[in-house]
Amino acid sequence: MNNVELRKHFIESLYHTLEDVVSPTPYLEITEGEKINVAFLDGKGKLPAEKSIEINGLDIDIASLFFDEFSLLREGVTGVGKTYTTDALFRTIFGQDGQTTVRLGGGLLGASALELFTITKLENGVPRTYVDHEKCQKYGAIFLDEINRGDTQEVFQVVDGEIHVNGETGYLRIPISNTGRYKKLKIIAAMNPADAQHSSALELDLAGENRFLKFTFPNGVEEAGSSQLESKAYYDLYKIFWDSFRQKTGLKGEWKELYPLVTDQESVKNELNNDAREFIDLAIGYVSKDPMALMKRNEELLKSVGYTMLCKVNESNDLQRIRDIQKNFKHGFVRRDLKKISNFASLLSFIKGIKNRTYDISVSLHDVAASIGVVLESKRITGSENGPALSLVNDALHSYKQIRENMKVPLEAGLREMVWQAAVYAGKEKGFDAYIDNIRKKIGDFNTQSRGIADSVLRSHISADLVVLEHFSKSFRNDIEGILKKEDDYCVSVDAFRSLYDSRKSQGSIYTHRLSFLRG
């Protein structure tokens, strides 16, 4: 069977097995329209509506099995079901022996995250610990409970899938049959919120949080009431699930052969379109950094080559609203977050494909916007309100879509990409000066007084990027003139320009950072 059919049978069998075991506690509602609206439901579902999709905790758990590059962290009060739901999921897929739970409570009863994967031997009467490479491939999943109370260095090694003991390295992974690739150990972690009600709990440090996609685990008991009484785990879940899957597919084997094959991340890998990548570039600064600071940075770039920035942001109630929201973030985006955004956008599109039974994995601009919002929400200070960060993402998305509409940009193309390719086309017709004039004209189109803070910030960012393109082009004028003069067709010239960029971008880090759209 092809990958889509295997995914379909795996997921349908998993939902069917767990439907009487795990109560579908609502987590998010995503509504697509002019804006993307992401509502945090906290266990309280809404009536189904057109263009909206409800995502519950089990949806995220199941879809996340296909993505190795981030782990889930559940934050919630004791008793809401963090351990129960994880145990039910893992026991269904991996049975009793293929998964385990480690409680990192500290003190005399606290466990080490590395104990599962090591062996101790007596050497001359002295105990010495080594990596047990067989144990490193024993488990498919591990639940790290009370993760904020364990030894962080040990926890990081397990989460990263690579442990180091006495000069040895062990890799926590399972081979994917006939591929030469490996499936990473699936990690789900849990912690109590570090607030006044849970004074014994500690905040997980930033290095820890950056390794996870953190969710506030919804407490749905008030809404669900007695409907949860019938939800209970059975000991034969593993057999029920895999018998169903094997019957549908005709495949043989146990979880170690079948699970890595079906959930291979390569089978759901999906490159983001240029508009989605561009929106990430434009939005992550706006939603997490003071707009005045962003405007100042872009103004510096424009001034450095003689432009006067006409986009303005003034002190106002709107600006103060943005600053008030940003005060609730522990820190801004870091490198790890870029992969989280990309993967979680794929995860959201994957869940939508499951819900509508197409099992499609194509990522939309809305998926990326929702993903930026969810990743940003995971950075908020414990106890602060859920949701306001998404209003900033919506501001950016609305402005970005408005600019695209005004510029008549084709679907899935980026604004900066369109400007550059139009300039190349003009240059082939009329030479290098026409190429530069085309870029300068577009800088003027973007660098205008605008309505709204998001619009001003995005326009200033695009203008600054095009200024960097102008500088790059003038710096390597002879090379570009040669490309434009050749009697090749337009597409060949675009490819030649990309090759030139790849060979020359190391001349300045700003070329790498601001002109990545040239690579297509």
N, C-alpha and C positions, 0 to 999 in steps of 0.2 A: 504494500500500500504506500501511497505517497504521504508526505509529511502532514498535509492538511487532514487527510482521513485518519491518520494515527492520532493526531491531536484531538480530533472530533470524538473519537471513540474513548480515548483516555479521559477527556474532560466530562463527557456525558456520563460515563460510568462512575466517575468520582462524585459528581453532583448527586447522582441517583443513590449512591451508597450512603452519602452523608446527609441526605435531605431530612431524615428522621433523627439525626444525631446532633447536628449543629443548627441552632436557631439562626435564621438569616437576619442578623442585626444590621440595620441600615447605617452606612457610614457617610456616603456622599451622594448628592444628586447633581448631575451635570446636565445643564440645559444649554443648547446651542441655538444662537440666533445672531442678531447684530453684535451682541457681546456673548462671551462665554460666562455662564453663571455656575459657580460651584458652591453648593450649600452643604455645610457640615450638619448632618442630621442627628448625630448623637443618639442613635437608636430609634428615632421618631420618623418613620417613613411618611412620604407624601403620596397623595393620590396620583396614579400614573398620568402623565401629560404628554402631549405631542412634542417631539424633539428633546425629550428629557430621558435620562437613564439613571436608575438608582443603582448604586454600587454598595454591596455589603462587605463585611469583613472577609467572608469566605471567598467572594469573587477575587479579592486582592490576594489572598493566600494561594489560591489555585493558580491564578495567572502568574504570580511571582515565581512559581516553580520553574518557569521557562527562562528566567533571567538570573544569571549568575553574578552579575556585577554590583548588586546591592542586596543587603539583607534587611529584614523587617524588624523594627523595634516597636513593641506595644507598650504604651504608657497608660496605666489606668489603676484605679483603686482595687484593693483586694476583693476578690469574689465576683468580678464581672464576667469572668470566663476566659481570661488570657491563657491560662494553662490548659483548661478543658478543651478549647477549640484547637489549640496547637497539638495536643496529645491525640485528639480524634483524627486530625488530618494526617499526622505522621504515622500513627498506628495503622491507618487504612492503607497507606502507600508502602510503608517499610516494615510492617509487622512488629512483633515484639522485640526482635533482635537487631533490626536494621536502623533503629533510631533510639535516642536516649535523651534524658533530661539531666542537666547539671544545675543545681541550686547553689549560687555563689553567695551564700549568706555571711561569709566571714566567720571568725571565731573558731571554736573547737569543732563545730559541725560543718563549717564551710568547706566546699569542695574546690579543687583546683581544676581549671579548664583544660589543663594538659594531661591530667591523670588518665583519661580515656585512651590516650595515644602513646603512652610510654610504658616501659617495663623497668623494674629495678632488679639488679643482680648484685650478689655479694662478691666482691673482689678483695681477697686477702682480709676477709672479715669486715670490710667496709662496704656499705650499700652504695651502689652507683646507678643512676638513672639514664636510660637510653631511649631513643625513639623506637617504637614498635611499628615497623612499616606495614605489617599485616593489619594491625588495628587501624592504621591511617586510612585503609580502604574497607573497613568493616561497616561503617555507618553511611547512610544516605542523608541523614538529617540529625540536627541536635538543637534542643531547646535550651537556651541559656536564661534561666530564671534569676531574678534579682541581679541583673547584670551590673548595675551600678554599685554593687557591694563586693565585687570580685577584684582580683589582681588585674589591673588594666593591661599590663604588658602581656600577660598570658592570654587574656581575652582577645586582644588585638591579633595575636598570632593565629588563634583558632578562626576568628572571623575572616582573616586574610587568606586562610587555607594553607598556611606554611608555618610549621613550628620548628624551633631551634632548641636543641637540648645537648649540652656537652659536645658541641662541635658538629653534631649531626643535624640534618634537615629532613623533616618529614612533610609530605604533601597530602593534604586531606582532600581526596578526590576519588572518583570512580571512573575506570576506563569506559569510553563509549565504543561499543563493538565496531571493529573494522574501519575506524576513522583516524586513529592515532591521536584523538582528542580526549579530554577528560571532562567529567561533570563535577563541579565543585560541590562540596558539602553544603547542604541547605541549612541556613541558620535563621532561626526566629528567636528573638530575645524579648524579654519583658522586664518591666520595672514599675515600681510605684512612683507616683509623682512626688517630687521633693518640695512639698508645701507644708503648711502648718499642720495639716491633718495627718501627715506622715513624717513626723520629725526624725524618725530613724532612717529615712531614706536620704540618699545623697544625689546631687546632680551628677549625671554622667559628664565627664569632661568633654571639651570640644573635639578632641582627637577621636573619642569614642563615638560621639553623635555623628560626626562626619562619615563614619563607616556604615551608617544605617539610614534607612528612610523611616523616620519616626512618625507614628500615628498615635493620636489619643484614642485609646480603645473605647468604643461606644458602650454605654451602659443602657441596654434596652429593656431592663426588667420591668420598669413602670409601664412601658408601652405594651410589652409582650404579655405580661401577667402570667396566667396559668398555662398559656400556650407553650411555654417552655418546659412544663412538667413532663411532657412526653418525650422530650429530647434527651436521649441517653445513649451512651456508647456501648456497643456490643463487642464481645471478644473475637467474633469471627469477621470483623470488618475487612481485614486483609484478604481473606479467602473470597468473600463476596465480591469485592472490587476486582481483583485480578482474574477471577473466573469469568466475570462479565466481560472484561477487556479481551481476554484470550478467546472467548467465544465469538466476539464481534470481529476480531482481526485474524484469527487462525494462527496467531503467533504462540510460541512456546517459551517457557522460561519463567524465572522469578524476577523480583524487583531489580536485582543487580544487573540483569541483562536488558530488561524492558524499559525501566524508568529513565536511565541515561539516554537511551536511544530516542524515546518519544519527546523528552524535554530538552534535547540538545539545543542550546541557545542559537547555534548557527541556523537552525530551521526557522527561527522567527526574527532573525536579524533584518533590520530595515533601515536603510540610510534616510536621514531627514532630507526633505526637499529644501531648495534654496530659500524659499520664503520662511520656512520654519527655523532654519539656521540663522537667518538674518534677524528674525524676531527675538531669538535668544540673545544675540549681540546687543540689540537695542533695548530690550526689556530688563535684563538682569541688573543693569546699573540703575535704571530709573526706579525700580521697585525697592531697592535696598540702600540707596545712597542719596544724600541730600541733593535735590535738584540744582541748587545753587552751585555746589561743588562740581557737578557734572557739566553745567554750563560754562563754568570757569575753565575747565580742562579743554573743552571743545573750542572755546574762544581763543585760547592760547595757540592752538593749531591753526586756526584761521588767520590770526594776526601775524603769525610767523611768516606767512607768504603774502601779506598785504591786504587781506580781506577784513572788512568790518562786520562783526556778527550783528545781524539784525533781529535774530530770535531773542526774545527777552523773557525772563521770569522775574516777577516782582513780588515783594513781600505781600502776603494776602492770607485770608482765612484758609483758602485751599492749600497754600503752601504749608501752613501750620498743621492742617489736617494730615498731610503726608508725613510731616516730621513726627507727629504724635503717634502715628501707626508704626513708623520705623523705630521708635524708642522701645518697642516691645520685642525687637529682634536681638538675640544674643550676639550675632555677628552676621556679616554679609555672606555672599556666595564665595565658595572656594573651588579649587580645581575639581575635587571629587563630585561636586554638585552638577557639573556639566554632564557627566555620565549618568547621574541620577535623573536629571531632567530628560535626557534622551531616552533612557530605558523606561522611565515611568510613563512617558508619553506613548511609547510602544505598548506598555502594559495596559494603559487605558484603551488604546485602540483595539488591543487584543480582547479585552473584556467586552467592548461593544460588539466585536465580531462573534463572541460567544453568545451574547444576549440575542443578537439577531440571526444566529445560526449560520452566518456566512463564514465564520472563522477567518475573516479577513484581518490582515495585520498592517494595512497601510495607515500611516500616521498623518493626521491633519494638523493644520495650524491651531485649531481649537484644542487638540490633544496636548500640544506643546504649551499653550497658554495655561491650561488647567494644571499641567505638570509643574510649571514654574511656580504657580500659586501653592500647590500642595507641598513642594519642596521648601518653599519659603515659610509656610506655616509651621513646618517641622522645626524651624529655628526660633520660634517665639519663646519668650520667657515663660516658665511654668506658671500657670494661673492667669495669664493674660487671655483676652477674648479670642475665640476662634473666628476666623473669617475676614477681618478687615484687610489683611494683606492681599486678598483676592480682588478687592476693589482697585488696588493699584495696578494689578495685572490687567484688569478690564480697561482701565484708563489707557494703558499702553496699547492694548489690542485694538480698541476703538480708533485711536489715533493712527495706528499703523494701517488698518484697513481703509481708513478715510484717505490717507495719503496715497495708497495704492489705487484706490478708485479714481481719485483726481488725476493720477498719472497714467491711468489705463494700463496697468501692469498685468501681463498675462498670468493666469493661474499657475502657482507653484514657482514662479520666477521671483528673484529678489529685486528690490528697487535699485540697489547699487550695481548689481549684475546687469540690469537692463540699460542703465546709463552708460556703463563701460562698453557693452556690446554695440550700442547705438553709435558711440563715439568711434569704435573700430570701423563700423560700416561707413560712417562719414569720412573717416581717414582714408579708406581705400578708394573712395570716390574722388576726394579733393586734396588729399595729402595731410601731413602731420599738423599743420596749423588748424585745419578744419577739425581734426581729432581733438586738439586741445580746446578749441573754441566751443565744441560741443559739451565737453566736461564743464567748462567755466559757466556756460549758460545754465546747466543743470544745478550747479552750485548756487547760482543766483535764484533759481526756482525754489530750492529748498531753504535757502537762507533768507527767509522773509518773516515779518512779524506774523505771529500766529495766535490762535485762540487756545487757551488752555495750557497748563504746565506740561502735560505729557506730550502734546503736539510740539511745543517748543523744544523740549529735551530731545525728542526723536529727530526733529528736523536739524537741530544743531549737530547731533551725532552723525547723521548721514552727510551733512555738509562737510564736516571735519574729515570723514573717511574719503570723500571725493577730493578734498584738498590734498590728502596724502597720495591719492592716485595721480593727481596732477603733478605733484613733486616727483614721484617715481618715474612718470613718463618723461619729464624734462631731464631727469638725471640720466636716463638711458635713451635719449632721443635718437641717437644714431641707430641703435638696435631696432627701435620701434619703427623708424622711417624705413629701414630695410624690410621689415615685415609688411608694412602698408604698401610698399611699392611693388612687391612681388605679384605676379599675375596668377596667384592662387585664388581659389574661391574664398568666400568669407569665413567659412568654418575652419579651413586650414589656417587662416590668419589668426583666428581666435585661439586655436590650439598652439600655434607658434608663440603667441603672446603669453599663454599659460606656461609654456616651457621657459620662456625668458624670465617670467616672474619667479619660477621655482629656482632658477639658477642665480638670481640676483637678490632675492628677498633677504638673504643673510647680511646685506649691506646695512640694514637697520632693523631693529626689533619692531619698530612701528609698522614696517611693511608687513611683517608676519602677522601682527595682531590686527591691523586695520584693513588689510587687503586680502584676507583669506578667501573672500568671495571670488577672487580671480581664478581660483582653482576649480570652480564649478562643483 
